[in-house]
Amino acid sequence: MGSTFYVTTPIYYVNDEPHIGTAYTTVAADVLARYHRSKGEQVFFLTGTDEHGQHVANAAERNAVEPREWADRMVVKFIDVWKRLNISNDHFIRTTSEEHGRVSQDFVQKLYERGDIYLGMYEGWYCVPDESFWLPSQLVDGKCPQCGRDVELIKEENYFFKLSKYQDRLLEHINAHPDFILPEIRRNEVMSFIQQGLADQSISRKTLTWGIPLPFDPGQVLYVWFDALLNYISASGYGLQPELFARLWPANWHLIGKEILRFHAVIWPAMLMAAGLPLPEHVFAHGWLTVEGEKMSKSKGNAISPHVLLDEVSVDAYRYYFMREFSFGTDGNFSRATLRSRYNSELANDLGNLVSRVLAMVDRYRGGLVPAAPVEPGDDALDALDAALLAAAADCPPEVDQRFAALEFNNALQAIWNFVGAANRYVDQSAPWDLNKDPALASRLDAVLYNQVEALRIIGLLILPFMPETAEKMWDQLGQDSDIYQQHLPAAAAWGQMPAGTKVRRGAGLFPRLELEE
Ligand code: MSP
């Protein structure tokens, strides 16, 4: 394994604008990348755009511009929306870049020289929106079995990749690495697909000019999927920067939507085997989002741009909602009602109020200075209430870590919110407002306030990958002058590191309540 944690999203077609479905994968990858950075790891997080192929060429033609100009125009929309969503990708690959073209040509040349590519006749069907080849027997009612749209008949001389040759090795690899394809249901699908027998794969197009020319036959361009999959290695230095490549490859996680699993779990690993390269550690196929119960599509006009939601709620609320509401492996349904109700109950009430209540009490009872805690964790003198809070604080980070290892983003947040709940109960039960009435209880009030602030410090660190702006604000409000990005888990989340005497800086509420519409 390379020494760097390497996570990817699919590269998105530039025929269409980004919507909340495409943003879903990218936000998840960002949260994962940020979590690994917060553990002090080196991270390489890659996203980008898929700019070749018939579908993009058609979109350009409809708009009466050259494909390249079309791509240049559309890519900005992706870059802008990722910026607004606070996506921390380390690199952005465009498949029209010079490097990507060069690497793709070298790669395909290598496979050609190794005898894994041959010239043949392709006769069959092609789905342009999905950019996929289908045999007559695979069509469903004469339509694309994947998306249900019309297919085109193609008969042309194409180059083929000997995919069938890798059938047994693929099965062996999947058997030997049970967590190569996740979730398990997707792994089973791939296994049974391979077991039915793999046909060789057409990897070039003769009738299309918008693509990477084959080095051994410039009259043909590389099939867009072959070129697209190579982004994962062309962006990480394959062939051009060997040291970088050795550090990055193989990728730890390819995050994709379930509809492009076969490309990633069958064709891609076979391509890598043919080139003698190691396979990625995990391919995770997540579910699809519908909007108010319906599939998002251009024709229905119901695709929602992230910008629309970002005009309604903050970027952190957006990120929180998509990671909390859906289980990453299964389909889910977006609705404004659930977005708004989670916002008000979990962000405004549970977290936002907790922060403002605690800081207000430190201000009111101790002039804004965090008192010293009279007892240490583990002391016999520890009150039962305190012990419960400290136990919740100790249990949370390892649970979050386990949830991240399985890409259970929703359960990681659930674990953090269990701790937020414990902190809220602690505030209610320790009742600082009563303690404040009796000067004899001053040292108990000190302890209680310290524990509340310390719980907030740990919560701030744990929410950082999901809600970086909120975590930064909390860090500042807690009077921390250090850089939150230099605090590394798990050590930084161990109890008791808030220095006594820290001056808190109360700020604006983190999540102002949304007025719920009737
Ligand atoms: N260009 C190919 C991918 C090449 S990767 C080497 C492609 N692009 S795409 O623009 O169609 O984006 C597909 C990806 O967007 C899906 O795999 C998925 O990650 C995401 N989604 C698109 N619509 C989605 C939903 N409705 N719901 C969830 N994710 C969706 O395929």
Residues whose N, C-alpha, C, O or C-beta is under 5 A from the ligand:
A	BS01	MSP	P10 I11 Y12 Y13 G21 T22 Y24 T25 D50 A228 L229 I256 G257 I260 G287 W288 L289 M296
